[in-house]
């Protein structure tokens, strides 16, 4: 890896070092192949064929109280999946 004299700004120095490491890894082929501009233009819009689930989720609009929605979102990434799972459990408990 190429070494540069440290940048006076620690954040910029860390960025430069990470960039050099990334370039070295790319030269060694340690990262995924990069698509050419022609390949990018030739791509079709939407999901790749065969990537659709047997039972896909359906987009809908639902209204929650502000505090409920805030609480769900506060749980972090994946909150919609967790809300879906909680509703499924509730439905299963009612049908039992």
Residue frames as a rotation matrix with the C-alpha (Angstrom) as fourth column:
UNK 1
0.587 0.810 0.000 0.00
0.810 -0.587 0.000 0.00
0.000 0.000 -1.000 0.00
UNK 2
-0.100 -0.576 0.811 1.24
0.480 -0.742 -0.468 3.48
0.872 0.342 0.351 -0.80
UNK 3
0.104 0.075 -0.992 2.08
0.973 -0.212 0.086 5.60
-0.204 -0.974 -0.095 2.17
UNK 4
0.244 0.022 0.969 1.45
0.373 -0.925 -0.073 9.33
0.895 0.380 -0.234 2.30
UNK 5
-0.898 -0.441 -0.003 2.58
0.202 -0.404 -0.892 11.76
0.392 -0.802 0.452 4.90
UNK 6
-0.370 0.813 -0.449 -0.23
0.909 0.217 -0.357 12.14
-0.193 -0.540 -0.819 7.43
UNK 7
-0.124 0.460 0.879 -2.76
0.444 -0.766 0.464 14.82
0.887 0.448 -0.110 6.64
UNK 8
-0.906 -0.268 0.328 -3.03
-0.135 -0.552 -0.823 17.49
0.401 -0.790 0.464 9.38
UNK 9
-0.102 0.939 0.330 -6.78
-0.986 -0.139 0.090 16.83
0.130 -0.316 0.940 9.65
UNK 10
-0.724 -0.242 0.646 -7.22
-0.447 0.878 -0.172 13.40
-0.526 -0.413 -0.744 11.33
UNK 11
0.257 0.898 0.357 -10.55
-0.114 0.395 -0.912 12.79
-0.960 0.193 0.204 9.60
UNK 12
0.720 -0.060 -0.691 -9.05
-0.688 -0.194 -0.700 13.53
-0.092 0.979 -0.181 6.18
UNK 13
-0.402 -0.915 -0.025 -6.02
-0.916 0.402 0.004 11.36
0.006 0.025 -1.000 7.00
UNK 14
-0.444 0.318 0.838 -8.31
-0.198 0.877 -0.438 8.45
-0.874 -0.361 -0.326 7.89
UNK 15
0.671 0.727 -0.145 -10.25
-0.255 0.043 -0.966 8.97
-0.696 0.685 0.215 4.67
UNK 16
0.350 -0.623 -0.700 -7.06
-0.930 -0.143 -0.338 8.98
0.111 0.769 -0.629 2.57
UNK 17
-0.670 -0.628 0.395 -5.78
-0.691 0.722 -0.024 5.81
-0.270 -0.289 -0.918 4.23
UNK 18
-0.077 0.736 0.673 -9.14
-0.048 0.671 -0.740 4.05
-0.996 -0.089 -0.016 3.73
UNK 19
0.756 0.337 -0.561 -9.18
-0.520 -0.212 -0.828 5.13
-0.398 0.917 0.015 0.09
UNK 20
-0.124 -0.891 -0.438 -5.69
-0.982 0.173 -0.075 3.74
0.142 0.421 -0.896 -0.48
UNK 21
-0.670 -0.059 0.740 -6.65
-0.358 0.899 -0.252 0.43
-0.651 -0.434 -0.623 1.19
UNK 22
0.368 0.907 0.206 -9.77
-0.117 0.265 -0.957 0.24
-0.922 0.328 0.203 -0.98
UNK 23
0.581 -0.219 -0.784 -7.76
-0.811 -0.229 -0.538 0.87
-0.061 0.949 -0.311 -4.15
UNK 24
-0.549 -0.835 0.041 -5.23
-0.835 0.550 0.019 -1.81
-0.039 -0.023 -0.999 -3.19
UNK 25
-0.411 0.480 0.775 -8.04
-0.126 0.812 -0.570 -4.32
-0.903 -0.332 -0.273 -2.50
UNK 26
0.667 0.688 -0.286 -9.68
-0.340 -0.061 -0.938 -3.51
-0.663 0.723 0.193 -5.83
UNK 27
0.190 -0.686 -0.702 -6.38
-0.975 -0.047 -0.217 -4.02
0.116 0.726 -0.678 -7.68
UNK 28
-0.812 -0.486 0.322 -6.03
-0.546 0.828 -0.127 -7.42
-0.205 -0.279 -0.938 -6.01
UNK 29
-0.521 0.687 -0.507 -9.59
-0.301 0.408 0.862 -8.33
0.799 0.601 -0.006 -7.06
UNK 30
-0.929 0.118 -0.350 -10.92
0.364 0.457 -0.812 -8.51
0.064 -0.882 -0.468 -3.52
UNK 31
-0.509 0.802 -0.313 -14.10
-0.360 -0.529 -0.768 -6.60
-0.781 -0.279 0.558 -4.37
UNK 32
0.249 0.711 0.657 -17.01
0.466 0.507 -0.725 -7.41
-0.849 0.487 -0.205 -6.62
UNK 33
-0.512 -0.402 0.759 -16.63
0.849 -0.102 0.518 -6.81
-0.131 0.910 0.394 -10.32
UNK 34
-0.409 0.330 -0.851 -17.42
-0.052 -0.939 -0.339 -3.28
-0.911 -0.094 0.401 -11.45
UNK 35
0.325 0.630 0.705 -19.99
0.739 0.296 -0.605 -2.96
-0.590 0.718 -0.369 -14.23
UNK 36
-0.778 -0.554 0.297 -19.07
0.604 -0.531 0.594 -1.10
-0.171 0.641 0.748 -17.39
UNK 37
-0.658 0.555 -0.509 -21.14
-0.419 -0.831 -0.365 1.92
-0.626 -0.027 0.779 -18.49
UNK 38
-0.595 0.433 -0.677 -22.56
-0.651 0.234 0.722 -0.19
0.471 0.870 0.143 -21.34
UNK 39
-0.690 0.321 -0.649 -23.70
0.467 0.882 -0.061 -2.88
0.553 -0.345 -0.758 -18.88
UNK 40
-0.765 0.404 -0.502 -25.32
0.326 -0.430 -0.842 -0.28
-0.556 -0.808 0.197 -16.66
UNK 41
-0.597 0.539 -0.594 -27.24
-0.743 -0.651 0.155 1.26
-0.303 0.534 0.789 -19.60
UNK 42
-0.596 0.319 -0.737 -28.37
-0.416 0.662 0.623 -2.21
0.687 0.678 -0.261 -20.80
UNK 43
-0.959 0.237 -0.152 -29.93
0.261 0.543 -0.798 -3.11
-0.107 -0.806 -0.583 -17.46
UNK 44
-0.263 0.947 0.186 -33.69
0.371 -0.079 0.925 -3.36
0.891 0.312 -0.331 -17.27
UNK 45
-0.448 0.205 0.870 -35.65
-0.717 -0.664 -0.213 -1.48
0.534 -0.719 0.445 -14.68
UNK 46
0.572 0.788 0.227 -37.13
-0.734 0.369 0.570 -3.29
0.365 -0.493 0.790 -11.70
UNK 47
0.326 -0.395 0.859 -36.20
-0.635 0.582 0.508 -6.47
-0.701 -0.711 -0.061 -9.91
UNK 48
-0.668 -0.591 -0.452 -34.12
-0.741 0.471 0.479 -9.13
-0.071 0.655 -0.752 -11.62
UNK 49
0.200 0.758 -0.620 -36.15
-0.744 0.530 0.408 -11.97
0.638 0.380 0.670 -13.07
UNK 50
0.149 -0.064 -0.987 -36.72
0.279 0.960 -0.020 -14.84
0.949 -0.272 0.161 -10.68
UNK 51
-0.838 -0.545 -0.031 -36.26
0.194 -0.244 -0.950 -12.67
0.510 -0.802 0.311 -7.59
UNK 52
-0.233 0.844 0.484 -39.95
-0.755 -0.470 0.457 -12.44
0.613 -0.259 0.746 -6.73
UNK 53
-0.856 -0.046 0.515 -41.10
-0.447 0.567 -0.692 -14.26
-0.260 -0.822 -0.506 -3.60
UNK 54
-0.786 0.611 -0.096 -43.86
0.500 0.719 0.483 -16.85
0.364 0.331 -0.870 -3.73
UNK 55
0.351 0.882 -0.313 -45.97
0.918 -0.259 0.299 -14.68
0.182 -0.392 -0.902 -1.40
UNK 56
-0.571 -0.650 0.502 -44.82
0.566 -0.754 -0.333 -11.09
0.595 0.094 0.798 -1.95
UNK 57
-0.466 0.388 -0.795 -45.81
0.640 -0.473 -0.606 -8.31
-0.611 -0.791 -0.028 0.42
UNK 58
0.055 0.603 0.796 -48.42
0.902 -0.371 0.219 -5.86
0.428 0.706 -0.565 -0.80
UNK 59
-0.924 -0.381 0.047 -47.98
0.340 -0.870 -0.357 -2.13
0.176 -0.314 0.933 -0.44
UNK 60
0.158 0.987 0.014 -50.86
0.816 -0.139 0.561 -0.40
0.556 -0.077 -0.828 1.32
UNK 61
-0.518 -0.221 0.826 -51.58
-0.223 -0.897 -0.381 2.72
0.826 -0.382 0.415 3.31
UNK 62
0.173 0.533 -0.828 -52.46
0.789 0.428 0.441 2.42
0.589 -0.730 -0.346 6.98
UNK 63
0.159 -0.047 0.986 -53.03
-0.314 -0.949 0.006 5.14
0.936 -0.310 -0.166 9.54
UNK 64
-0.052 -0.253 -0.966 -51.41
0.860 0.480 -0.172 4.95
0.507 -0.840 0.193 12.97
UNK 65
0.963 0.194 -0.185 -51.58
0.267 -0.765 0.586 7.34
-0.028 -0.614 -0.789 15.87
UNK 66
0.626 -0.752 0.205 -48.49
-0.441 -0.559 -0.702 9.55
0.643 0.350 -0.682 15.85
UNK 67
0.197 -0.574 0.795 -47.11
-0.959 0.058 0.279 8.05
-0.206 -0.817 -0.539 19.06
UNK 68
0.678 0.082 0.730 -47.56
-0.049 0.997 -0.066 4.49
-0.733 0.009 0.680 17.77
UNK 69
0.915 -0.341 0.214 -45.76
0.259 0.093 -0.961 5.25
0.308 0.935 0.174 14.51
UNK 70
0.435 -0.781 0.448 -42.99
-0.744 -0.592 -0.310 7.07
0.507 -0.198 -0.839 16.37
UNK 71
0.332 -0.260 0.907 -42.59
-0.736 0.529 0.422 4.10
-0.589 -0.808 -0.016 18.69
UNK 72
0.859 0.001 0.512 -42.38
0.264 0.856 -0.445 1.65
-0.439 0.517 0.735 15.78
UNK 73
0.787 -0.568 0.241 -39.82
0.056 -0.323 -0.945 3.76
0.614 0.757 -0.223 13.93
UNK 74
0.470 -0.609 0.639 -37.80
-0.872 -0.432 0.229 4.21
0.136 -0.665 -0.735 17.12
UNK 75
0.709 -0.201 0.676 -37.06
-0.144 0.897 0.418 0.47
-0.690 -0.394 0.607 17.08
UNK 76
-0.253 -0.926 -0.279 -34.79
-0.444 -0.145 0.884 1.09
-0.860 0.348 -0.375 14.09
UNK 77
-0.463 -0.027 -0.886 -34.34
-0.882 0.117 0.457 -0.39
0.091 0.993 -0.078 10.67
UNK 78
-0.857 0.198 -0.475 -36.76
0.081 0.964 0.255 -3.21
0.509 0.180 -0.842 9.98
UNK 79
-0.825 0.552 0.124 -39.64
-0.312 -0.261 -0.913 -1.67
-0.472 -0.792 0.388 11.92
UNK 80
-0.094 0.837 -0.539 -42.14
-0.995 -0.066 0.071 -2.44
0.024 0.543 0.839 9.17
UNK 81
-0.286 -0.083 -0.955 -41.20
-0.291 0.957 0.004 -6.12
0.913 0.278 -0.297 9.17
UNK 82
-0.970 -0.080 -0.228 -41.51
0.189 0.337 -0.923 -6.25
0.151 -0.938 -0.311 12.96
UNK 83
-0.540 0.841 -0.035 -44.94
-0.696 -0.470 -0.543 -4.56
-0.473 -0.269 0.839 12.78
UNK 84
-0.024 0.491 -0.871 -45.99
-0.847 0.453 0.279 -7.10
0.531 0.744 0.405 10.13
UNK 85
-0.603 -0.287 -0.745 -44.83
0.051 0.917 -0.395 -9.97
0.796 -0.276 -0.538 12.34
UNK 86
-0.961 0.275 0.039 -46.68
-0.082 -0.147 -0.986 -8.56
-0.265 -0.950 0.164 15.38
UNK 87
-0.212 0.928 -0.306 -49.89
-0.947 -0.273 -0.171 -8.24
-0.242 0.253 0.937 13.37
UNK 88
-0.153 0.101 -0.983 -49.48
-0.530 0.832 0.167 -11.80
0.834 0.546 -0.074 12.07
UNK 89
-0.906 -0.210 -0.368 -49.08
0.185 0.584 -0.790 -13.09
0.381 -0.784 -0.490 15.66
UNK 90
-0.724 0.688 0.048 -52.21
-0.479 -0.450 -0.754 -11.19
-0.497 -0.569 0.655 16.69
UNK 91
-0.017 0.729 -0.684 -54.19
-0.976 0.136 0.169 -12.68
0.216 0.671 0.710 13.80
UNK 92
-0.399 -0.213 -0.892 -52.97
-0.188 0.971 -0.148 -16.20
0.898 0.108 -0.427 14.60
UNK 93
-0.998 0.028 -0.061 -53.88
0.065 0.158 -0.985 -15.78
-0.017 -0.987 -0.160 18.28
UNK 94
-0.440 0.892 -0.103 -57.42
-0.774 -0.435 -0.461 -14.67
-0.456 -0.123 0.881 17.33
UNK 95
0.107 0.499 -0.860 -57.98
-0.876 0.457 0.156 -17.57
0.470 0.737 0.486 14.95
UNK 96
-0.755 -0.476 -0.451 -56.82
-0.223 0.833 -0.507 -20.20
0.617 -0.282 -0.735 17.46
